Amino acid sequence: MRLSYQGPLPEMVGFLLLPQFSMMAFFAAVEPLRIANRIAHRPLFDWTLISADGGPVTASNGMTPDGRPSNGGGAPSALAGGVQRLLS
């Protein structure tokens, strides 16, 4: 973990959502970013939701947030997956 950050603010975090991802794990990853912004009284972090096809992705609890397509500018910062096996 770095103690100082010299890049542009807010620091962008991309979450790649996979079908049947755990919403609880996703919220556990996003909430510290949101709280850091609130404590700092300024945006330190921003995040975006990414999906393979740029469309909605259904979580294991049935919620379906919209994802955006990856812009090909690098790998997402985090992966939100699930425990259900993907069938082809």
C-alpha positions in Angstrom: 0.0 0.0 0.0 1.4 3.4 -0.9 1.3 6.2 1.6 1.6 9.0 -0.9 0.0 9.4 -4.3 1.4 11.9 -6.8 -1.0 11.2 -9.7 -4.1 13.1 -10.8 -7.1 13.3 -8.5 -9.5 11.7 -8.2 -7.7 8.4 -8.7 -9.8 6.2 -11.0 -10.7 2.7 -10.0 -12.4 0.4 -12.5 -14.4 -2.6 -11.4 -14.9 -5.4 -13.9 -18.3 -7.1 -13.1 -18.8 -10.7 -14.0 -22.2 -12.4 -14.1 -23.4 -13.5 -10.6 -20.8 -11.3 -8.9 -21.1 -10.9 -5.1 -22.7 -7.5 -4.4 -21.5 -7.7 -0.8 -17.9 -8.0 -1.9 -18.4 -5.2 -4.4 -19.8 -2.9 -1.8 -17.0 -3.8 0.6 -14.6 -2.6 -2.1 -16.4 0.6 -3.0 -17.4 1.8 0.5 -13.9 2.6 1.7 -13.4 4.7 -1.4 -16.6 6.6 -0.8 -15.8 7.1 2.9 -12.3 8.4 2.0 -13.9 11.0 -0.3 -16.3 12.1 2.5 -13.6 12.3 5.2 -11.3 14.3 2.9 -14.2 16.6 1.8 -13.0 16.2 -1.8 -12.9 13.5 -4.4 -9.8 11.3 -3.8 -11.3 8.4 -5.7 -13.8 7.8 -8.5 -14.9 4.5 -9.9 -16.5 3.1 -12.9 -18.3 -0.2 -13.6 -17.1 -2.3 -16.5 -18.7 -5.3 -18.2 -17.6 -7.5 -21.0 -20.2 -6.2 -23.4 -20.9 -2.7 -21.9 -24.3 -3.7 -20.7 -25.9 -4.6 -17.4 -24.5 -7.4 -15.3 -26.7 -9.3 -12.8 -25.3 -9.9 -9.3 -25.9 -13.0 -7.2 -28.6 -11.0 -5.3 -30.5 -10.1 -8.5 -29.4 -6.5 -8.6 -28.4 -5.4 -12.1 -26.0 -2.4 -12.3 -25.1 -1.0 -15.7 -21.6 -1.6 -16.9 -19.7 0.3 -19.6 -17.4 -1.3 -22.1 -13.8 -1.4 -21.4 -12.0 1.3 -23.4 -9.0 -0.9 -23.9 -6.9 1.6 -21.9 -5.6 -1.0 -19.5 -6.8 -3.6 -17.1 -9.5 -2.8 -14.5 -8.2 -2.1 -11.0 -10.5 -4.7 -9.4 -12.6 -7.7 -10.4 -16.0 -8.5 -9.0 -16.7 -12.2 -9.6 -19.0 -14.8 -8.2 -19.0 -18.4 -7.1 -21.3 -19.6 -9.8 -19.6 -21.4 -12.7 -20.1 -19.8 -16.1 -21.7 -22.2 -18.6 -21.0 -21.9 -22.3 
